């Protein structure tokens, strides 16, 4: 049976990926929706109907979640057509003022979980399937006041490009998507409210509906990267051309 797997599927961009796959990929018979909030996953499953969405409540910071995923894959042996690593979070503040556990958990979710889920799922993917790793414009250059977050996304960016190179001969594509800020739960979880960051107050927003739809199309077409909006494409170019010591003055949050 052909399936898709989405982490961080209960809200925001992950929810939009879920809705688009249900609508645009009739050959995908089930979408395993992974997130912590079982009640939210169940509500989405009921809303989408037809039994297409399979709630899979996991806390990906826990090592036990990887065993649960591997065991289910081994039991059902599905054909995974789409893997979307979307789970992640960030926090705003100077590193030396941030709580230790919050910073460590960010690395666990943004990096360790993405790596472990990809490793568990890859044996069930074949030619024509694809992976989308949700990254950020924060990967392009260091972002003061989001030091751990931007560093974790730099890992996702590098991991995605290298994995894409490795999997090319197997016909499995990897696309890294690097959006700017979106009006989702990410911002309040990060402690980014109105007035907390002049940069976030003024940056243009990306639409999660558009990001999901266009990145799915690009991944299916074999593209390796998607950065929405001209403003962020220009920022990416400048981050490649200018010294990061200068770019950090532009990117300070």
DOTOR-829769 format. One record per residue: x, y, z of N, C-alpha, C, O in turn. Coordinates in steps of 0.2 Angstrom, whole numbers, padded with zeros to 4 digits, always signed. Example, Ala and Ser with C-alpha at 12.3 -4.5 7.8 and 13.67 -1.06 7.14 Angstrom:
+0066-0028+0039+0062-0022+0039+0066-0016+0039+0071-0017+0042+0064-0011+0035+0068-0005+0036+0064+0000+0039+0067+0006+0040
# end
This chain:
+0004-0006+0000+0000+0000+0000+0004+0006+0000+0009+0007+0004+0003+0011-0004+0006+0017-0005+0004+0022+0001-0002+0024+0001+0009+0025+0004+0007+0029+0010+0012+0036+0010+0017+0036+0006+0010+0041+0014+0014+0046+0015+0015+0047+0023+0010+0045+0026+0020+0050+0025+0022+0051+0032+0023+0058+0033+0028+0061+0030+0020+0061+0038+0021+0068+0039+0022+0069+0047+0018+0066+0051+0028+0072+0049+0029+0074+0056+0027+0081+0057+0027+0085+0052+0025+0082+0063+0022+0089+0065+0016+0090+0061+0015+0096+0058+0012+0085+0060+0006+0086+0056+0000+0089+0059-0005+0089+0055+0000+0091+0065-0006+0093+0069-0008+0100+0067-0014+0102+0069-0004+0104+0065-0006+0111+0064-0001+0114+0059+0004+0111+0057-0002+0121+0057+0003+0125+0053+0004+0121+0047+0000+0119+0043+0011+0122+0045+0013+0119+0038+0012+0112+0038+0010+0109+0032+0013+0108+0043+0012+0101+0043+0004+0099+0041+0003+0094+0037+0000+0103+0044-0007+0102+0043-0009+0103+0035-0013+0100+0032-0006+0108+0032-0007+0110+0025-0004+0105+0021-0007+0103+0016+0002+0102+0023+0004+0096+0019-0001+0090+0019-0002+0087+0014-0003+0089+0025-0008+0083+0025-0014+0085+0021-0016+0080+0017-0017+0091+0021-0023+0092+0017-0022+0092+0010-0026+0089+0006-0016+0094+0007-0014+0094+0000-0013+0087-0002-0015+0085-0008-0010+0083+0002-0009+0076+0000-0015+0072-0001-0016+0069-0006-0020+0073+0004-0026+0070+0003-0030+0072-0003-0033+0068-0006-0029+0078-0005-0033+0081-0010-0029+0080-0017-0033+0078-0022-0023+0080-0017-0019+0080-0024-0016+0073-0025-0015+0072-0031-0016+0068-0021-0013+0062-0022-0018+0056-0020-0017+0053-0015-0022+0055-0025-0027+0049-0024-0024+0042-0023-0027+0038-0020-0018+0042-0026-0015+0035-0026-0011+0034-0019-0010+0028-0018-0011+0039-0015-0008+0038-0008-0014+0036-0004-0019+0040-0003-0014+0030-0002-0020+0027+0001-0021+0029+0009-0026+0029+0012-0015+0031+0012-0015+0033+0019-0010+0038+0020-0004+0037+0017-0011+0042+0025-0006+0047+0027-0005+0046+0035-0010+0047+0039+0001+0044+0036+0002+0043+0043+0004+0050+0046+0009+0053+0044+0000+0052+0050+0000+0059+0053+0003+0059+0060+0000+0057+0065+0010+0061+0061+0014+0060+0067+0014+0067+0070+0016+0072+0067+0012+0067+0077+0012+0073+0081+0011+0071+0088+0009+0065+0089+0012+0075+0093+0010+0073+0100+0003+0074+0101+0001+0070+0106-0001+0078+0098-0008+0079+0100-0013+0075+0097-0015+0076+0092-0014+0069+0100-0019+0064+0098-0025+0067+0096-0028+0065+0091-0028+0071+0100-0035+0074+0099-0035+0078+0093-0040+0078+0089-0030+0082+0092-0030+0086+0085-0029+0082+0079-0032+0083+0074-0025+0076+0080-0024+0072+0074-0031+0068+0072-0032+0067+0067-0034+0066+0078-0041+0063+0077-0046+0067+0073-0050+0065+0069-0046+0074+0075-0050+0079+0073-0049+0080+0065-0053+0080+0061-0042+0080+0063-0041+0081+0056-0043+0074+0052-0045+0075+0047-0042+0068+0055-0043+0062+0052-0051+0062+0051-0053+0060+0045-0055+0064+0055-0062+0064+0054-0064+0069+0049-0069+0068+0045-0061+0075+0049-0062+0080+0044-0061+0078+0037-0065+0080+0033-0055+0075+0036-0053+0073+0030-0057+0067+0027-0058+0066+0021-0060+0063+0031-0064+0058+0029-0061+0052+0026-0055+0052+0024-0065+0047+0024-0063+0041+0020-0057+0037+0023-0054+0033+0019-0055+0038+0029-0050+0034+0032-0043+0035+0029-0039+0031+0030-0042+0041+0026-0036+0042+0023-0031+0044+0028-0025+0043+0027-0032+0048+0033-0028+0050+0038-0027+0045+0044-0032+0044+0047-0021+0043+0045-0020+0038+0051-0017+0042+0056-0011+0043+0056-0020+0044+0062-0017+0047+0067-0011+0042+0070-0012+0037+0072-0005+0045+0071+0000+0042+0074+0004+0046+0079+0009+0049+0078+0001+0046+0085+0003+0051+0091+0010+0048+0093+0011+0043+0096+0015+0053+0092+0022+0051+0095+0025+0058+0097+0024+0063+0094+0029+0057+0102+0033+0063+0104+0040+0061+0102+0044+0057+0104+0042+0065+0096+0048+0063+0093+0055+0065+0097+0060+0063+0094+0054+0068+0102+0060+0069+0106+0062+0063+0110+0067+0062+0113+0057+0058+0111+0058+0052+0114+0061+0047+0110+0059+0046+0104+0066+0043+0112+0069+0038+0108+0064+0032+0107+0065+0029+0102+0060+0031+0112+0054+0026+0111+0050+0027+0104+0048+0022+0102+0050+0033+0102+0045+0035+0096+0049+0032+0090+0045+0030+0086+0055+0031+0090+0058+0029+0084+0057+0021+0084+0056+0018+0078+0057+0018+0089+0056+0011+0090+0049+0009+0088+0047+0005+0084+0044+0014+0090+0037+0013+0088+0036+0014+0080+0032+0010+0077+0039+0018+0077+0039+0019+0070+0042+0013+0067+0039+0011+0062+0048+0011+0069+0051+0006+0065+0047-0001+0066+0046-0005+0061+0044-0002+0072+0040-0008+0072+0034-0008+0068+0031-0013+0065+0031-0002+0067+0024-0002+0063+0026-0002+0056+0023-0006+0052+0032+0000+0054+0034+0000+0047+0036-0008+0046+0034-0010+0040+0039-0011+0050+0041-0018+0049+0034-0022+0049+0034-0027+0045+0029-0021+0053+0023-0025+0053+0019-0024+0047+0016-0028+0044+0019-0017+0044+0014-0016+0038+0018-0016+0032+0015-0017+0027+0024-0015+0032+0028-0015+0026+0025-0011+0020+0024-0013+0015+0024-0004+0021+0020+0000+0016+0026+0002+0011+0032+0002+0012+0023+0005+0005+0027+0008+0001+0027+0016+0002+0021+0019+0001+0032+0019+0005+0032+0026+0007+0033+0030+0001+0039+0030-0001+0028+0033-0002+0029+0038-0008+0031+0045-0006+0035+0048-0010+0029+0047+0000+0031+0054+0002+0033+0054+0010+0029+0051+0014+0039+0057+0011+0040+0058+0018+0041+0065+0019+0045+0068+0016+0038+0068+0024+0039+0075+0025+0041+0076+0033+0037+0075+0037+0047+0078+0033+0050+0080+0040+0048+0087+0042+0052+0092+0040+0043+0088+0045+0041+0095+0047+0041+0097+0054+0042+0103+0056+0042+0092+0059+0042+0094+0066+0048+0098+0068+0053+0096+0065+0047+0103+0072+0052+0107+0074+0050+0113+0078+0044+0115+0077+0054+0117+0081+0052+0123+0084+0059+0127+0085+0064+0125+0085+0057+0133+0087+0063+0138+0089+0061+0142+0095+0055+0142+0097+0066+0146+0098+0064+0150+0103+0068+0157+0102+0074+0156+0099+0066+0162+0104+0069+0169+0103+0072+0171+0110+0069+0171+0115+0079+0173+0109+0082+0175+0115+0090+0174+0115+0092+0170+0111+0093+0178+0119+0101+0177+0119+0102+0170+0122+0099+0168+0127+0107+0167+0119+0109+0160+0121+0110+0159+0128+0108+0155+0131+0114+0164+0131+0116+0163+0138+0110+0165+0143+0111+0164+0149+0105+0167+0140+0099+0168+0144+0093+0163+0144+0088+0164+0147+0094+0158+0139+0089+0153+0138+0090+0147+0142+0095+0146+0145+0084+0144+0143+0084+0138+0148+0087+0132+0144+0086+0131+0138+0092+0129+0148+0096+0123+0145+0092+0118+0141+0093+0116+0136+0087+0115+0145+0083+0110+0142+0079+0112+0136+0079+0108+0131+0077+0118+0136+0073+0120+0130+0078+0120+0123+0076+0118+0118+0084+0122+0124+0089+0122+0119+0091+0115+0117+0091+0114+0111+0092+0111+0122+0093+0104+0120+0088+0100+0117+0089+0097+0112+0082+0102+0119+0076+0098+0116+0075+0101+0108+0073+0097+0104+0077+0107+0107+0076+0110+0100+0081+0106+0096+0079+0104+0090+0087+0104+0098+0092+0101+0094+0089+0093+0093+0089+0090+0088+0086+0091+0098+0083+0084+0098+0078+0083+0093+0078+0079+0089+0073+0088+0093+0068+0088+0088+0070+0090+0081+0068+0086+0076+0073+0096+0080+0075+0098+0074+0080+0094+0070+0080+0094+0064+0084+0091+0074+0090+0087+0070+0090+0079+0072+0089+0075+0067+0090+0077+0078+0090+0070+0079+0084+0067+0077+0084+0061+0074+0078+0070+0078+0072+0066+0076+0071+0066+0068+0069+0061+0066+0073+0071+0065+0073+0071+0058+0077+0066+0055+0076+0062+0050+0083+0065+0058+0088+0060+0055+0086+0053+0057+0086+0049+0052+0083+0052+0063+0081+0045+0065+0074+0043+0060+0074+0038+0058+0070+0048+0059+0064+0046+0056+0066+0045+0048+0063+0040+0045+0070+0049+0046+0072+0047+0039+0076+0041+0038+0075+0037+0033+0080+0039+0043+0083+0033+0043+0079+0027+0043+0079+0022+0040+0073+0027+0048+0068+0022+0048+0064+0021+0042+0062+0015+0040+0063+0027+0039+0058+0026+0033+0061+0024+0026+0058+0021+0022+0068+0026+0025+0071+0026+0019+0070+0018+0016+0070+0018+0010+0071+0013+0020+0071+0006+0017+0064+0005+0014+0064+0000+0010+0059+0009+0015+0052+0008+0012+0051+0013+0007+0045+0013+0004+0056+0016+0004+0055+0021-0001+0059+0018-0007+0063+0014-0007+0056+0020-0013+0059+0017-0020+0059+0023-0025+0056+0028-0024+0061+0021-0031+0061+0026-0036+0054+0029-0037+0049+0026-0038+0055+0036-0038+0049+0040-0039+0046+0043-0033+0042+0048-0033+0048+0041-0027+0046+0044-0020+0051+0050-0019+0056+0051-0022+0048+0054-0014+0052+0059-0012+0052+0061-0005+0047+0059-0001+0057+0065-0002+0057+0067+0005+0057+0075+0004+0060+0078+0000+0053+0078+0009+0053+0085+0010+0056+0087+0017+0052+0084+0022+0061+0090+0017+0063+0092+0024+0062+0100+0025+0065+0104+0021+0058+0101+0030+0056+0108+0031+0062+0112+0035+0064+0110+0041+0065+0117+0032+0071+0120+0034+0068+0127+0036+0063+0128+0038+0072+0132+0034+0071+0139+0036+0076+0144+0032+0081+0142+0031+0074+0150+0031+0079+0155+0029+0084+0156+0034+0090+0158+0033+0083+0154+0040+0088+0154+0046+0094+0150+0044+0099+0151+0048+0093+0145+0040+0099+0141+0038+0104+0145+0034+0110+0142+0033+0102+0150+0031+0107+0153+0026+0113+0157+0029+0118+0158+0026+0111+0160+0035+0117+0163+0039+0115+0163+0046+0109+0162+0048+0120+0164+0051+0118+0164+0058+0113+0170+0060+0114+0175+0057+0109+0168+0064+0104+0173+0067+0104+0174+0074+0102+0170+0078+0108+0180+0076+0108+0181+0083+0101+0182+0086+0096+0184+0083+0101+0179+0092+0095+0179+0096+0091+0173+0094+0085+0171+0097+0093+0169+0089+0090+0162+0088+0096+0158+0086+0096+0154+0081+0101+0158+0090+0107+0154+0089+0106+0147+0088+0109+0144+0083+0103+0144+0092+0102+0136+0092+0098+0135+0086+0099+0130+0082+0092+0138+0085+0088+0137+0080+0091+0137+0073+0090+0133+0069+0094+0143+0072+0098+0144+0065+0103+0138+0064+0104+0136+0058+0106+0137+0069+0112+0131+0069+0108+0125+0067+0111+0121+0063+0103+0123+0070+0099+0117+0069+0097+0117+0062+0097+0111+0059+0095+0122+0059+0092+0122+0052+0098+0122+0047+0097+0120+0042+0104+0125+0049+0109+0124+0045+0111+0116+0044+0113+0114+0038+0110+0112+0049+0111+0105+0049+0106+0102+0044+0108+0098+0040+0100+0104+0045+0094+0102+0040+0096+0103+0033+0095+0099+0028+0098+0109+0032+0100+0111+0025+0106+0107+0022+0105+0105+0016+0111+0106+0026+0117+0102+0023+0115+0095+0023+0117+0092+0018+0111+0092+0028+0109+0085+0027+0105+0084+0021+0106+0079+0018+0100+0088+0020+0096+0087+0014+0100+0087+0007+0098+0083+0003+0104+0092+0006+0108+0092+0000+0112+0086-0001+0113+0083-0006+0116+0084+0005+0120+0078+0004+0116+0072+0003+0118+0067-0001+0110+0071+0007+0106+0065+0006+0103+0065-0001+0103+0059-0004+0101+0071-0004+0099+0071-0011+0104+0068-0016+0102+0064-0020+0110+0070-0015+0116+0068-0019+0116+0060-0018+0117+0056-0023+0116+0057-0012+0117+0050-0011+0111+0046-0014+0112+0041-0017+0105+0049-0014+0099+0045-0016+0098+0046-0024+0093+0043-0026+0101+0050-0027+0100+0051-0034+0100+0045-0038+0095+0044-0042+0104+0040-0037+0105+0034-0041+0099+0030-0040+0097+0025-0044+0096+0030-0034+0090+0026-0032+0083+0029-0035+0078+0026-0034+0084+0035-0037+0078+0039-0040+0073+0042-0035+0067+0043-0036+0076+0043-0029+0072+0046-0023+0075+0053-0023+0081+0054-0022+0070+0058-0023+0072+0065-0023+0071+0067-0015+0067+0065-0012+0076+0072-0014+0075+0076-0007+0075+0083-0009+0079+0086-0012+0070+0086-0006+0069+0094-0007+0069+0097+0000+0066+0095+0004+0073+0102+0000+0073+0106+0007+0069+0113+0005+0071+0116+0000+0065+0114+0010+0060+0120+0009+0062+0125+0014+0063+0123+0020+0064+0131+0012+0066+0136+0017+0062+0142+0017+0063+0147+0013+0056+0142+0020+0052+0148+0020+0054+0153+0026+0058+0152+0030+0051+0159+0025+0052+0164+0030+0047+0163+0035+0043+0158+0035+0045+0168+0039+0040+0168+0045+0033+0166+0042+0032+0169+0037+0030+0162+0045+0023+0161+0043+0019+0162+0050+0021+0160+0055+0012+0164+0049+0008+0165+0054+0005+0158+0057-0001+0157+0055+0009+0154+0060+0007+0148+0063+0008+0148+0070+0010+0153+0073+0008+0142+0073+0009+0141+0080+0017+0142+0082+0018+0143+0088+0021+0142+0077+0028+0142+0078+0030+0149+0081+0034+0149+0086+0026+0154+0079+0028+0161+0082+0027+0161+0090+0031+0163+0094+0021+0160+0092+0019+0160+0099+0023+0155+0103+0026+0157+0109+0025+0149+0100+0029+0144+0104+0036+0147+0105+0039+0146+0110+0038+0151+0100+0045+0154+0100+0045+0160+0104+0051+0162+0105+0040+0162+0107+0040+0168+0111+0040+0174+0106+0043+0180+0109+0038+0174+0100+0038+0179+0096+0031+0182+0095+0027+0180+0091+0030+0187+0099+0024+0191+0098+0025+0198+0096+0031+0200+0095+0020+0202+0095+0020+0208+0092+0024+0213+0097+0023+0213+0103+0030+0216+0094+0034+0220+0098+0040+0216+0101+0044+0220+0104+0040+0210+0101+0046+0206+0104+0052+0206+0099+0058+0205+0101+0051+0207+0093+0056+0207+0088+0055+0212+0082+0050+0211+0078+0058+0217+0081+0057+0222+0076+0058+0218+0069+0054+0219+0064+0063+0214+0068+0064+0210+0062+0057+0206+0061+0055+0206+0055+0055+0202+0065+0049+0198+0064+0043+0202+0063+0038+0200+0059+0042+0208+0066+0037+0213+0065+0036+0215+0058+0031+0216+0055+0042+0216+0054+0043+0219+0048+0044+0214+0042+0042+0216+0036+0046+0208+0043+0047+0203+0038+0041+0201+0035+0035+0200+0038+0041+0200+0028+0035+0198+0024+0033+0191+0026+0038+0187+0027+0027+0189+0027+0025+0182+0029+0024+0178+0023+0022+0180+0017+0026+0171+0024+0025+0166+0019+0018+0163+0020+0016+0162+0026+0014+0161+0015+0008+0158+0016+0009+0150+0017+0011+0147+0012+0007+0147+0022+0008+0140+0023+0005+0136+0017+0007+0130+0016-0001+0138+0015-0005+0134+0010-0001+0134+0004+0000+0129+0000+0002+0140+0002+0006+0141-0004+0013+0137-0004+0015+0133-0008+0016+0137+0002+0022+0134+0003+0021+0126+0002+0025+0123-0001+0016+0124+0005+0014+0116+0005+0013+0114-0002+0016+0109-0005+0009+0118-0006+0007+0116-0012+0013+0116-0017+0014+0112-0021+0017+0122-0017+0022+0123-0022+0028+0118-0020+0031+0116-0025+0029+0117-0014+0035+0112-0012+0034+0105-0014+0038+0102-0016+0027+0103-0013+0025+0096-0016+0026+0096-0023+0029+0091-0025+0024+0101-0027+0025+0100-0034+0032+0100-0036+0034+0096-0041+0036+0104-0033+0044+0104-0034+0047+0098-0033+0051+0096-0036+0045+0095-0027+0048+0089-0025+0047+0083-0030+0051+0079-0032+0040+0083-0032+0038+0078-0037+0042+0079-0044+0043+0074-0047+0043+0085-0045+0047+0087-0051+0054+0086-0051+0058+0087-0056+0057+0084-0045+0064+0082-0044+0068+0088-0042+0074+0088-0043+0065+0094-0040+0069+0099-0038+0072+0098-0031+0070+0094-0027+0077+0102-0030+0081+0101-0023+0080+0106-0018+0081+0105-0012+0077+0112-0020+0076+0117-0015+0071+0122-0017+0069+0123-0023+0067+0124-0012+0062+0129-0013+0062+0134-0008+0061+0133-0002+0063+0140-0010+0063+0146-0005+0057+0151-0008+0058+0154-0014+0052+0152-0004+0046+0156-0007+0048+0163-0006+0052+0165-0002+0045+0167-0011+0045+0174-0011+0052+0177-0013+0057+0175-0011+0051+0182-0017+0058+0185-0020+0062+0188-0015+0068+0188-0015+0059+0191-0009+0063+0194-0004+0067+0189-0001+0073+0191+0000+0065+0183+0000+0069+0178+0003+0074+0175-0001+0080+0173+0001+0073+0175-0008+0077+0173-0013+0083+0178-0013+0089+0176-0014+0082+0184-0013+0087+0189-0013+0091+0189-0006+0097+0189-0007+0088+0187-0001+0092+0186+0006+0097+0181+0005+0102+0181+0007+0094+0175+0002+0099+0169+0001+0105+0171-0003+0110+0169-0002+0103+0175-0009+0109+0177-0013+0114+0181-0009+0120+0180-0010+0111+0186-0005+0116+0191-0001+0120+0187+0004+0126+0188+0005+0117+0182+0007+0120+0178+0012+0126+0174+0009+0130+0172+0013+0125+0172+0003+0131+0169-0001+0136+0173-0003+0142+0171-0004+0135+0180-0004+0139+0184-0007+0143+0188-0002+0149+0190-0003+0139+0190+0004+0142+0194+0009+0145+0191+0015+0143+0185+0016+0150+0194+0018+0152+0190+0024+0147+0190+0029+0143+0194+0030+0147+0184+0033+0141+0183+0038+0142+0188+0043+0137+0189+0047+0148+0190+0045+0148+0196+0050+0144+0202+0048+0141+0205+0053+0143+0203+0042+0139+0208+0040+0131+0206+0039+0127+0210+0041+0130+0200+0037+0124+0198+0036+0120+0197+0043+0114+0198+0043+0124+0196+0048+0121+0195+0055+0118+0201+0057+0113+0201+0061+0120+0207+0055+0117+0213+0056+0110+0214+0053+0106+0217+0056+0110+0211+0047+0103+0211+0043+0098+0206+0046+0092+0207+0047+0101+0200+0049+0097+0195+0051+0095+0195+0058+0091+0190+0061+0098+0199+0062+0097+0199+0069+0090+0200+0071+0086+0204+0069+0087+0195+0075+0080+0195+0077+0079+0198+0083+0073+0198+0085
# end
